[in-house]
């Protein structure tokens, strides 16, 4: 099974590939490139000054137009009689595979100025495979042709890696959950105990915190609490502090009704006249076993914190 | 100040009814503002001062009906409660009240077996231990309705025959009307409104009515109103 790390490695590999290709720019001979190939069976081939060879898949009995940016020099030369080849204006050629045995032919074409010189290999492909019906040939510089080649090659090589990355991303949630489930299972095997607690406190704003039980799982403890908001305003929970002997021992806290505020400091929101349920983690609970814990539930600045100073002991 | 039998002024019951109606109205107003319930897990200690009117009946007419007199009184109560849910508290309270002298103008009593008619006066004190439940219907403003039953100790002072029917001044205690104490049963209902001042303290007003059913003695009815202060905390019992 892949991992996010391997996906990252794939991206690095793509970058290295592109770099290697660019390093070879000065020495490599510019090769003809197709720059676009749309689902509409059109393509545009970039032709470097020295000319190029291209392969054009076609379907039998279907016309394919080879279009050039300038007037053609002379009649195209074909190597097979199974293809019907006709001029299409001054700057184009229409070809069609007509013979039952037509498979492949080559076609040499040059424009009047000599800017475009190509040798096109027409290949008959089955109907279930893509084929072109319009191909445009465009004269470009050697550098442009190389850049196009580079992009095409990188895209070609990156395509399977990107597909793998998408698959890995889709699997990532499952992997995280599997890993979390495994961790929980291991901790439950180590210790799984519930401690009944009875601690309640309120503030002047009629917000009441009930700590009814604790759970010992593995090395950590969890305090399960309720926030009963009997006021007429929503209560925003911003922090849960757990202290043992003056030292903070709390981990993260969660609330069943997470806040939709954009303020990241808000853990959750308890609407007016409702009760929210929450949990705060107590790390390394073995060190506080038998000790009285003090829990302080805080809201936004300016609100009165709720302090539960007794009745919370992991035993 | 004493109200003689048959000389019942209309103003006093009207005042009592007025207090009760006012409490009811105040109780109704905030009920719509806070539908949430009361104080689960909380313990409360309440002290309450009361003042009201008591109706006492004494066997001073020579028949089974006796004579009934209304008289003012005042006292105090201390109670403790625990919230078993957000709407219901249960608890106990101790109440004590003393009443002004009741006067029976046309009393027929005996002094050492000799029938005598004249004015008899008597003071009575009550002490009650009640257990009951309080329905609480609010958060900041808390309308309450209490219902409790318990034991009532009736402690009448010695009756005094101060003047006979001829106008002679006497100072004698009629037969069977010496100071004493008697245990009765009682039932109390109270309606009121409390205001939660902060997380610990509340203040309230209430009107209550108590019926004391004498075991072998005439009943006593008390209607009173009072103000209360409460201290509330979480004892963490469960």
Interface residues (C-beta under 8 A of the other chain):
Chain A: X198 X199 X200 X201 X202 X203 X204 X206 X210 X230 X231 X232 X273 X310 X311
Chain B: X33 X34 X35 X36 X37 X41 X42 X139 X140 X196 X198 X199 X234 X236 X237 X238
